[in-house]
Amino acid sequence: MALPELFLQDLKLRNSIEDIASSYVQFKRRGRNMVGLCPFHNEKTPSFHLYPESGSFYCFGCGVGGDVITFIRRIENLDYIEAVKFLADRAGLPMPETGVDDTISKLRVRILEINRETARFYHSVLRNSEGKKGLDYFLQRHLLPATITHFGLGFAPATRFALVDHLKNKGYTVEEMIQSNVAVKTRSGRVADRFFNRVMFPIIDLRGNVIAFGGRTMTDQKPKYLNTSDTLVFKKSYGLFAMNFAKNSEEQQLILAEGYMDVIALHQAGFVNAIAGLGTALTTEQVHLISRYAKEVILAYDADQAGQKATSRAIEMLRSVGLQVKILSITGGKDPDEYIRSFGEQGAVRFKQLIEKSGNDVEYRLQKIKTTCNMQTPAGKVQYLNKGAELLATLNNPIEQEIYAGKLAEEANVERRTVLLLVKRFYQQRYRSQEKKEFREFQQQVSGLRDHINPDKRENLRAANAEEAIIAYLFQNPDMAQYILSMLPPEKFSTAFNRRVYKVIVGRMMNGVSVSLTDISDIFNMEEISSIARILAKYHEVSVRQQDAEKYINIILEEKFKLNIHDVQYAQTQDIQNYLARLRKQKQ
């Protein structure tokens, strides 16, 4: 059921897309609109456009678009009603008591309750005889009782049914447990605990909700770590371990480590700004979340080959959102947890010294390049210069380029001007390549090659483009709905998706109801809203006039009346005569 019209209007007025999006994305003014780096995919050149006048956004890079509700749904990983509640709370608006279908929201609440109860259960097991080996494991890793309590660490019993039985007694159904991913259905059909015989790490979101779990074996059993799969309340790509604590740090700096134990050891040593990913490679969503709470990130990944590869990838992603990056170098290949423990009481002091000595990412990457080049030969120096200049071309700060160009020039014994010319050449190549890529992607979107929402578009391109123009015209001129509908009934549309959009917006306009993306964001899913946002973005700077609209209507009708061989076989004589007369009129 739809939310009350007056409530949605008030929600829009009190939550402008400009205010909301600006708390997540850094924008630059471009005329009446704004542009910034997309928070939904990794990019180096801004392609995320904000249109304050229409209350919409669209990214020409990844194709994501919508209104303020859609934006919050995507960036906060919420369903429709939860996103509305989020915005209503922000604006101090009470939610309507009726007219809301909150089935999914209620299930999400139940999942969060199950997760909270599960965390309590695991923590209680750790404190009794059944969890002794789990507690011993944590104590052997030098964790203090206060740290164990602070992070809510626990133990999943070796039996496969302890948690399921406990949750049943609390009134939760097995279906809800499976939806929470704390339980799974076995081959025999019985529902059993997902985690067993593992030490447990609750994963908590920024609001303090337990949203998932990580479980670690205490042996060589594989997999060493087992994490909750994606659920209604959890997506691995969005979360960061201990971010709920680290976000409260007064420093504009975060330490990004690899594992849960590294982070916990760092917090215990006083480095409460430490965080970690959730068992997967760093994601775009995580990077944007980090950028909301920090200006600088210290990478403290492992020194092994996998860790170094992850470091190189993370540098590029963190840099892309404007973060300063430093690389922590731990001697002996130790991870932060091992390093701190190896120095006993002096561990925290020694680790702080490492942080203070950490170099920035450019120096780190140049040094890695240098180790692959034989600097004793002219060919090796040329190789170093080329690879180094290519790296400097990725830097957006000209001051940085100047400084490191001087460093390269000194090491290779050439003039800095020569290096800067090389950097400029690589920068121009990179920029042209990026422009071509974005243009190809946009061409594919416009031509329908990548349009999964409106698959009919590819085979009906001329009609589909005209249909989109009419939809844009109606959004710009809702007072013309009756006139357009009199000339163009919905059944004349050639593509099903555009026909559906047309029927919805014309229906609302004919009833005197306002139409914006927010007004229809409960009718269409997020991908469909993105497709409509693309149409609005396409025509945002191009106002469709009435005479243009009439031409587009003629195109739609003409394309609909076109007869293929199959149609001719079954068409009435009068239909064919009408079609031929129409063609003659078009040629006059």
C-alpha positions as CSV (number, residue, x, y, z in Angstrom):
1,M,0.0,0.0,0.0
2,A,1.2,3.5,-0.8
3,L,2.2,6.1,1.8
4,P,-0.1,9.1,2.2
5,E,0.5,11.8,-0.5
6,L,0.9,14.6,2.0
7,F,3.4,12.7,4.1
8,L,5.6,12.0,1.0
9,Q,5.4,15.7,0.0
10,D,6.5,16.8,3.4
11,L,9.3,14.1,3.4
12,K,10.6,15.5,0.1
13,L,10.6,19.1,1.3
14,R,12.5,18.3,4.5
15,N,15.0,16.0,2.9
16,S,16.4,17.6,-0.2
17,I,18.6,15.3,-2.4
18,E,21.3,17.9,-2.2
19,D,21.5,17.9,1.6
20,I,21.3,14.1,1.9
21,A,23.8,13.2,-0.9
22,S,26.3,15.9,0.2
23,S,26.8,14.1,3.5
24,Y,28.1,11.1,1.6
25,V,29.7,12.6,-1.6
26,Q,31.9,15.6,-2.2
27,F,30.3,17.6,-5.0
28,K,31.3,20.5,-7.3
29,R,28.8,22.9,-8.7
30,R,28.3,22.6,-12.5
31,G,25.7,25.3,-13.4
32,R,22.4,24.5,-11.6
33,N,23.5,20.9,-11.1
34,M,26.3,19.1,-9.1
35,V,28.8,16.4,-9.9
36,G,31.0,14.2,-7.9
37,L,32.6,10.7,-7.6
38,C,30.0,8.0,-7.6
39,P,29.6,6.3,-4.2
40,F,28.2,3.2,-5.8
41,H,31.2,2.2,-8.0
42,N,34.9,2.9,-8.1
43,E,35.9,5.7,-10.5
44,K,38.6,8.3,-11.1
45,T,36.7,10.9,-13.0
46,P,33.3,12.2,-11.6
47,S,30.3,10.9,-13.4
48,F,27.7,11.1,-10.6
49,H,25.3,13.9,-11.4
50,L,22.9,15.5,-8.9
51,Y,19.8,17.4,-10.2
52,P,18.4,19.5,-7.2
53,E,15.5,20.9,-9.3
54,S,14.1,17.5,-10.0
55,G,15.3,15.9,-6.8
56,S,17.1,13.2,-8.7
57,F,20.6,11.8,-9.3
58,Y,22.1,9.7,-12.0
59,C,25.6,8.2,-12.6
60,F,26.6,8.0,-16.2
61,G,29.3,5.5,-15.2
62,C,27.4,2.7,-13.6
63,G,23.8,3.6,-14.5
64,V,22.6,4.0,-10.9
65,G,20.0,6.7,-10.4
66,G,16.9,7.7,-8.5
67,D,15.5,10.0,-5.8
68,V,16.4,10.7,-2.2
69,I,14.7,7.5,-1.0
70,T,16.5,5.4,-3.6
71,F,19.8,7.0,-2.6
72,I,19.4,6.2,1.1
73,R,18.2,2.6,0.2
74,R,21.4,2.0,-1.7
75,I,24.0,3.7,0.5
76,E,22.6,2.5,3.8
77,N,21.4,-0.9,2.5
78,L,17.8,-0.5,3.6
79,D,14.5,-1.5,2.2
80,Y,11.9,1.1,1.0
81,I,10.0,1.5,4.3
82,E,13.2,1.6,6.3
83,A,14.7,4.3,4.1
84,V,11.5,6.3,4.5
85,K,11.7,5.9,8.3
86,F,15.4,6.9,8.1
87,L,14.5,10.2,6.3
88,A,11.4,10.8,8.5
89,D,13.5,10.4,11.7
90,R,16.1,12.8,10.3
91,A,13.4,15.4,9.6
92,G,11.5,14.8,12.8
93,L,8.4,13.5,10.9
94,P,6.2,10.8,12.5
95,M,5.6,7.8,10.3
96,P,1.9,7.2,9.1
97,E,0.2,4.6,11.2
98,T,-1.7,3.1,8.3
99,G,-1.2,2.4,4.6
100,V,2.2,0.8,5.0
101,D,3.1,-2.6,3.8
102,D,6.0,-3.4,6.1
103,T,6.3,-7.2,5.8
104,I,10.0,-7.0,4.8
105,S,10.7,-4.5,7.5
106,K,9.2,-6.7,10.1
107,L,11.3,-9.6,8.9
108,R,14.4,-7.5,9.1
109,V,13.5,-6.6,12.7
110,R,13.1,-10.2,13.6
111,I,16.5,-11.0,12.0
112,L,18.1,-8.3,14.0
113,E,16.5,-9.7,17.2
114,I,17.7,-13.2,16.4
115,N,21.3,-11.8,15.8
116,R,21.3,-10.0,19.1
117,E,20.0,-13.1,20.9
118,T,22.6,-15.3,19.1
119,A,25.4,-13.0,20.1
120,R,24.3,-13.2,23.7
121,F,24.1,-17.0,23.5
122,Y,27.6,-17.3,22.0
123,H,29.0,-14.9,24.7
124,S,27.3,-16.9,27.5
125,V,28.7,-20.2,26.2
126,L,32.2,-18.7,26.3
127,R,31.8,-18.1,30.0
128,N,30.8,-21.7,30.9
129,S,32.5,-25.0,30.8
130,E,31.3,-25.8,27.2
131,G,33.2,-22.8,25.9
132,K,36.4,-23.2,27.9
133,K,38.5,-24.0,24.8
134,G,37.2,-20.9,23.1
135,L,38.1,-18.7,26.2
136,D,41.5,-20.4,26.4
137,Y,42.1,-19.5,22.8
138,F,41.4,-15.8,23.4
139,L,43.5,-15.7,26.5
140,Q,46.4,-17.4,24.7
141,R,46.1,-14.6,22.2
142,H,46.6,-12.2,25.1
143,L,43.1,-10.7,25.1
144,L,42.0,-9.2,28.4
145,P,38.6,-10.1,29.8
146,A,37.5,-6.5,29.4
147,T,38.4,-6.7,25.6
148,I,36.4,-9.9,25.2
149,T,33.4,-8.3,26.8
150,H,33.8,-5.1,24.8
151,F,33.7,-6.9,21.5
152,G,31.1,-9.4,22.7
153,L,33.3,-12.3,21.6
154,G,31.8,-15.8,22.0
155,F,32.0,-19.5,21.2
156,A,29.7,-21.7,19.1
157,P,29.4,-25.2,20.7
158,A,30.5,-28.3,18.9
159,T,27.0,-29.7,18.8
160,R,25.0,-28.7,15.7
161,F,21.7,-27.9,17.4
162,A,22.5,-25.8,20.6
163,L,21.7,-22.5,19.1
164,V,18.7,-23.7,17.1
165,D,17.2,-25.2,20.3
166,H,17.9,-22.0,22.2
167,L,16.2,-19.8,19.6
168,K,13.2,-22.1,19.4
169,N,12.7,-21.6,23.1
170,K,12.8,-17.9,22.6
171,G,10.0,-18.1,20.2
172,Y,11.8,-17.8,16.8
173,T,10.9,-20.0,13.9
174,V,13.3,-22.1,11.9
175,E,12.4,-20.1,8.8
176,E,13.5,-16.9,10.5
177,M,16.7,-18.6,11.7
178,I,17.5,-19.6,8.1
179,Q,16.7,-16.1,6.9
180,S,19.2,-14.8,9.5
181,N,21.8,-17.4,8.3
182,V,22.5,-18.5,11.8
183,A,21.0,-21.9,10.9
184,V,21.0,-24.0,7.7
185,K,18.9,-26.9,6.5
186,T,21.0,-30.2,6.3
187,R,20.7,-32.9,3.7
188,S,18.4,-34.8,6.0
189,G,16.1,-31.9,6.0
190,R,16.8,-31.0,9.7
191,V,17.7,-27.4,10.6
192,A,21.1,-27.1,12.3
193,D,23.5,-24.4,13.6
194,R,25.5,-22.8,10.8
195,F,28.5,-22.1,13.1
196,F,29.9,-24.8,15.4
197,N,33.1,-25.4,17.3
198,R,34.4,-21.9,16.5
199,V,35.2,-18.7,18.3
200,M,32.7,-16.1,17.3
201,F,33.1,-12.4,16.4
202,P,29.8,-10.4,16.2
203,I,29.7,-7.8,13.4
204,I,28.0,-4.7,14.4
205,D,26.7,-1.8,12.2
206,L,27.0,1.9,12.8
207,R,23.7,1.9,14.6
208,G,24.8,-0.7,17.1
209,N,22.8,-3.6,15.6
210,V,24.4,-7.1,15.4
211,I,24.1,-7.8,11.7
212,A,26.3,-10.8,11.1
213,F,29.0,-13.1,12.6
214,G,32.5,-14.3,11.8
215,G,33.6,-17.6,13.1
216,R,37.2,-18.8,13.4
217,T,38.4,-22.4,13.9
218,M,41.0,-23.0,16.5
219,T,42.7,-25.7,14.4
220,D,43.8,-26.1,10.8
221,Q,40.3,-26.9,9.7
222,K,39.2,-25.2,6.5
223,P,37.8,-22.6,6.0
224,K,39.7,-20.9,8.8
225,Y,37.1,-18.1,8.8
226,L,33.4,-18.6,8.1
227,N,31.2,-15.5,7.7
228,T,27.5,-14.9,7.6
229,S,26.2,-14.9,4.0
230,D,24.3,-11.9,2.7
231,T,20.9,-11.5,4.4
232,L,18.2,-8.8,4.5
233,V,20.3,-6.9,7.1
234,F,23.8,-7.7,6.0
235,K,25.9,-7.3,2.8
236,K,29.6,-8.2,3.1
237,S,30.5,-5.5,0.6
238,Y,29.0,-2.7,2.8
239,G,30.4,-3.6,6.3
240,L,33.6,-3.0,8.2
241,F,34.6,-4.8,11.4
242,A,34.8,-2.4,14.4
243,M,33.7,0.6,12.5
244,N,31.0,1.1,15.1
245,F,33.9,1.9,17.6
246,A,36.4,3.5,15.2
247,K,33.9,6.1,13.9
248,N,33.9,7.7,17.4
249,S,37.7,8.3,17.3
250,E,38.6,11.9,17.3
251,E,41.3,11.4,14.8
252,Q,40.6,11.8,11.1
253,Q,42.6,8.7,10.5
254,L,41.8,5.0,10.3
255,I,44.1,1.9,10.4
256,L,42.9,-0.7,7.9
257,A,44.0,-4.2,8.9
258,E,43.3,-7.6,7.4
259,G,41.8,-9.7,10.3
260,Y,39.5,-9.5,13.3
261,M,42.2,-10.4,15.7
262,D,44.5,-7.7,14.4
263,V,41.8,-5.1,14.9
264,I,41.0,-6.4,18.4
265,A,44.6,-6.4,19.4
266,L,45.1,-2.9,18.1
267,H,42.0,-1.6,20.0
268,Q,43.3,-3.3,23.2
269,A,46.6,-1.5,22.7
270,G,44.8,1.8,22.4
271,F,44.5,2.2,18.7
272,V,40.7,2.5,18.7
273,N,40.7,3.7,15.1
274,A,41.5,0.3,13.7
275,I,39.1,-1.5,11.3
276,A,39.0,-4.5,9.0
277,G,37.1,-5.8,6.0
278,L,34.8,-8.8,6.3
279,G,36.7,-11.6,4.6
280,T,36.5,-10.2,1.1
281,A,38.6,-7.8,-1.0
282,L,38.1,-4.1,-0.2
283,T,34.9,-2.9,-2.0
284,T,33.7,0.5,-3.4
285,E,31.0,0.7,-0.7
286,Q,33.6,0.2,2.1
287,V,35.9,2.8,0.7
288,H,33.1,5.4,0.6
289,L,32.1,4.5,4.1
290,I,35.8,5.0,5.2
291,S,35.9,8.4,3.5
292,R,32.9,9.6,5.6
293,Y,35.0,9.2,8.8
294,A,38.6,9.8,7.8
295,K,40.9,11.9,5.7
296,E,43.9,9.5,6.0
297,V,44.1,5.7,6.0
298,I,47.1,3.6,7.2
299,L,47.2,0.3,5.5
300,A,48.4,-2.5,7.8
301,Y,48.0,-5.5,5.7
302,D,50.1,-8.6,6.0
303,A,53.6,-8.6,4.4
304,D,53.0,-11.8,2.4
305,Q,52.3,-11.8,-1.3
306,A,48.6,-11.8,-0.9
307,G,48.8,-8.9,1.5
308,Q,51.0,-6.9,-0.8
309,K,48.6,-7.5,-3.7
310,A,45.7,-6.4,-1.5
311,T,47.7,-3.3,-0.5
312,S,48.3,-2.2,-4.1
313,R,44.6,-2.6,-4.9
314,A,43.5,-0.8,-1.8
315,I,45.8,2.2,-2.5
316,E,44.1,2.8,-5.8
317,M,40.6,2.5,-4.4
318,L,41.3,4.7,-1.4
319,R,43.0,7.3,-3.5
320,S,40.0,7.5,-5.9
321,V,37.8,9.0,-3.2
322,G,40.4,11.6,-2.1
323,L,41.9,9.8,0.9
324,Q,45.6,10.1,1.8
325,V,47.2,6.7,2.2
326,K,50.2,5.6,4.2
327,I,51.7,2.1,4.2
328,L,52.8,0.4,7.5
329,S,55.9,-1.7,7.1
330,I,56.3,-4.3,9.9
331,T,59.7,-5.9,10.1
332,G,59.9,-9.7,10.1
333,G,56.6,-10.1,8.1
334,K,54.5,-10.0,11.3
335,D,50.9,-8.9,11.4
336,P,49.9,-6.1,13.8
337,D,48.7,-8.6,16.5
338,E,52.0,-10.6,16.4
339,Y,54.1,-7.5,16.4
340,I,52.4,-5.9,19.4
341,R,52.5,-9.2,21.4
342,S,56.2,-9.7,20.6
343,F,57.2,-6.6,22.5
344,G,55.0,-7.2,25.5
345,E,54.4,-4.0,27.5
346,Q,56.3,-2.0,24.9
347,G,54.1,-3.3,22.1
348,A,51.8,-0.2,21.9
349,V,54.7,2.2,22.0
350,R,56.6,0.3,19.3
351,F,53.6,0.1,17.1
352,K,53.0,3.9,17.4
353,Q,56.6,4.4,16.3
354,L,55.9,2.3,13.2
355,I,52.9,4.5,12.4
356,E,54.9,7.6,12.7
357,K,57.6,6.2,10.4
358,S,55.1,4.9,7.8
359,G,55.7,6.3,4.3
360,N,53.0,7.4,1.9
361,D,51.6,5.3,-0.9
362,V,53.5,7.0,-3.7
363,E,56.9,6.3,-2.1
364,Y,55.8,2.7,-1.5
365,R,54.7,2.2,-5.1
366,L,57.8,3.9,-6.6
367,Q,60.0,1.7,-4.4
368,K,58.2,-1.5,-5.6
369,I,58.7,-0.3,-9.3
370,K,62.4,0.3,-8.6
371,T,63.0,-3.2,-7.3
372,T,61.9,-4.6,-10.7
373,C,64.3,-2.4,-12.7
374,N,68.1,-2.7,-13.0
375,M,69.1,0.9,-12.2
376,Q,72.7,0.1,-13.2
377,T,71.8,0.0,-16.9
378,P,70.4,2.7,-19.3
379,A,67.5,0.4,-20.2
380,G,66.6,-0.2,-16.5
381,K,66.6,3.6,-15.9
382,V,64.3,4.1,-18.9
383,Q,62.0,1.4,-17.6
384,Y,61.9,3.0,-14.2
385,L,61.2,6.4,-15.6
386,N,58.3,5.1,-17.8
387,K,56.7,3.1,-15.1
388,G,57.2,5.9,-12.5
389,A,55.8,8.6,-14.8
390,E,52.8,6.4,-15.6
391,L,52.2,6.1,-11.8
392,L,52.5,9.9,-11.3
393,A,50.0,10.4,-14.1
394,T,47.3,8.8,-11.9
395,L,47.8,11.5,-9.2
396,N,45.3,14.4,-9.3
397,N,47.4,16.7,-7.3
398,P,50.0,18.6,-9.5
399,I,52.1,19.4,-6.4
400,E,52.6,15.7,-5.8
401,Q,53.4,15.2,-9.4
402,E,56.1,18.0,-9.2
403,I,57.7,16.6,-6.1
404,Y,57.9,13.0,-7.2
405,A,58.9,13.9,-10.7
406,G,61.9,15.6,-9.1
407,K,62.6,12.4,-7.1
408,L,62.5,10.3,-10.3
409,A,64.7,12.7,-12.2
410,E,67.3,12.7,-9.5
411,E,67.4,8.9,-9.3
412,A,67.6,8.5,-13.1
413,N,69.9,11.5,-13.6
414,V,67.7,13.3,-16.0
415,E,66.0,16.8,-15.9
416,R,62.7,17.1,-14.0
417,R,61.1,18.9,-17.0
418,T,61.7,15.7,-19.0
419,V,59.9,13.6,-16.4
420,L,57.0,16.1,-16.2
421,L,56.6,16.0,-20.0
422,L,56.4,12.2,-19.8
423,V,53.9,12.4,-16.9
424,K,51.7,14.8,-19.0
425,R,51.7,12.4,-22.0
426,F,50.6,9.4,-19.8
427,Y,48.0,11.6,-18.1
428,Q,46.5,12.6,-21.5
429,Q,46.5,9.0,-22.7
430,R,44.7,7.9,-19.5
431,Y,42.2,10.7,-19.7
432,R,41.3,9.9,-23.3
433,S,41.0,6.2,-22.6
434,Q,38.7,7.0,-19.7
435,E,36.5,9.3,-21.8
436,K,36.3,6.7,-24.6
437,K,35.3,4.0,-22.1
438,E,32.5,6.2,-20.5
439,F,31.3,7.2,-24.0
440,R,31.1,3.6,-25.1
441,E,29.2,2.6,-22.0
442,F,26.7,5.5,-22.4
443,Q,26.3,4.6,-26.1
444,Q,25.4,1.1,-25.1
445,Q,22.9,2.3,-22.6
446,V,21.3,4.6,-25.1
447,S,21.2,2.0,-27.9
448,G,19.6,-0.5,-25.5
449,L,22.5,-3.0,-25.8
450,R,22.8,-3.0,-22.0
451,D,19.2,-2.3,-21.1
452,H,18.1,-5.2,-18.9
453,I,15.1,-3.3,-17.5
454,N,13.7,-2.6,-21.0
455,P,14.8,-5.5,-23.1
456,D,12.4,-4.6,-25.9
457,K,14.4,-1.4,-26.6
458,R,17.1,-3.1,-28.6
459,E,14.6,-4.4,-31.2
460,N,12.5,-1.2,-31.1
461,L,15.2,1.5,-30.7
462,R,13.4,4.3,-32.7
463,A,10.2,3.8,-30.9
464,A,11.8,3.3,-27.5
465,N,13.8,6.6,-27.8
466,A,10.6,8.5,-28.8
467,E,8.8,6.9,-25.8
468,E,11.5,8.0,-23.4
469,A,11.2,11.6,-24.8
470,I,7.5,11.6,-24.2
471,I,8.0,10.3,-20.6
472,A,10.6,13.1,-20.0
473,Y,8.1,15.6,-21.6
474,L,5.4,14.6,-19.2
475,F,7.7,14.9,-16.2
476,Q,8.5,18.5,-17.4
477,N,4.9,19.3,-18.3
478,P,2.4,17.4,-16.2
479,D,-0.3,19.8,-17.2
480,M,-0.2,18.3,-20.7
481,A,-1.0,14.8,-19.6
482,Q,-4.6,14.8,-20.9
483,Y,-3.6,16.2,-24.3
484,I,-0.8,13.6,-24.7
485,L,-3.1,10.8,-23.6
486,S,-5.8,11.8,-26.1
487,M,-3.2,11.4,-28.9
488,L,-1.2,8.5,-27.5
489,P,-3.0,5.6,-25.7
490,P,-0.6,3.3,-23.7
491,E,-1.2,0.3,-26.0
492,K,0.6,2.2,-28.8
493,F,3.9,1.9,-26.9
494,S,6.2,-0.8,-28.4
495,T,8.2,-1.5,-25.3
496,A,6.6,-3.0,-22.2
497,F,8.6,-1.1,-19.6
498,N,8.1,2.3,-21.1
499,R,4.3,1.5,-21.5
500,R,4.2,0.7,-17.8
501,V,5.9,3.9,-16.8
502,Y,3.7,5.9,-19.1
503,K,0.5,4.4,-17.6
504,V,1.7,5.1,-14.0
505,I,2.6,8.7,-14.5
506,V,-0.3,9.6,-16.8
507,G,-2.7,7.9,-14.3
508,R,-1.4,10.0,-11.5
509,M,-1.4,13.2,-13.5
510,M,-5.0,12.7,-14.7
511,N,-6.0,12.3,-11.0
512,G,-4.3,15.6,-10.1
513,V,-1.6,13.8,-8.1
514,S,2.0,15.0,-8.2
515,V,4.6,13.0,-10.0
516,S,8.3,12.8,-9.1
517,L,10.7,9.9,-8.6
518,T,9.9,10.0,-4.9
519,D,6.2,9.7,-5.6
520,I,6.6,6.5,-7.6
521,S,9.6,4.9,-5.8
522,D,7.3,2.5,-4.0
523,I,5.8,1.3,-7.4
524,F,9.1,0.5,-9.2
525,N,12.1,-1.4,-7.8
526,M,15.5,0.3,-7.5
527,E,16.8,-0.8,-10.9
528,E,13.6,0.4,-12.6
529,I,13.9,3.8,-10.8
530,S,17.5,4.0,-12.1
531,S,16.2,3.5,-15.6
532,I,13.6,6.3,-15.2
533,A,16.3,8.5,-13.7
534,R,18.5,7.8,-16.8
535,I,15.6,9.1,-19.0
536,L,15.3,12.3,-16.9
537,A,19.0,12.8,-16.9
538,K,19.2,12.4,-20.7
539,Y,16.6,15.2,-21.2
540,H,17.6,17.3,-18.2
541,E,19.4,19.9,-20.2
542,V,17.2,19.5,-23.3
543,S,13.7,20.8,-22.8
544,V,11.2,18.9,-25.0
545,R,8.7,21.3,-26.5
546,Q,5.1,20.6,-27.5
547,Q,6.0,20.4,-31.2
548,D,8.8,18.0,-30.4
549,A,6.4,15.9,-28.3
550,E,4.0,15.7,-31.3
551,K,6.8,14.5,-33.6
552,Y,7.7,11.9,-31.0
553,I,4.1,10.7,-30.8
554,N,4.0,10.4,-34.6
555,I,7.2,8.2,-34.5
556,I,5.7,6.0,-31.8
557,L,2.4,5.5,-33.8
558,E,4.3,5.0,-37.0
559,E,6.6,2.3,-35.5
560,K,3.6,0.6,-33.9
561,F,1.8,0.5,-37.3
562,K,4.8,-0.9,-39.1
563,L,3.8,-4.3,-40.6
564,N,6.3,-7.2,-40.7
565,I,5.8,-10.1,-43.0
566,H,3.8,-12.0,-40.4
567,D,1.4,-9.0,-39.8
568,V,0.7,-8.6,-43.6
569,Q,-0.4,-12.2,-43.9
570,Y,-3.2,-11.7,-41.3
571,A,-3.9,-7.9,-41.7
572,Q,-7.2,-6.7,-43.0
573,T,-7.3,-4.8,-46.3
574,Q,-8.4,-1.6,-44.7
575,D,-5.5,-1.8,-42.2
576,I,-3.0,-2.1,-45.1
577,Q,-4.6,0.8,-46.9
578,N,-4.4,2.9,-43.8
579,Y,-0.8,2.1,-43.3
580,L,0.2,2.9,-46.9
581,A,-1.7,6.2,-46.7
582,R,0.2,7.0,-43.5
583,L,3.5,6.4,-45.2
584,R,2.6,8.6,-48.2
585,K,1.6,11.4,-45.8
586,Q,4.9,11.1,-44.0
587,K,6.8,11.5,-47.3
588,Q,4.9,14.7,-48.4
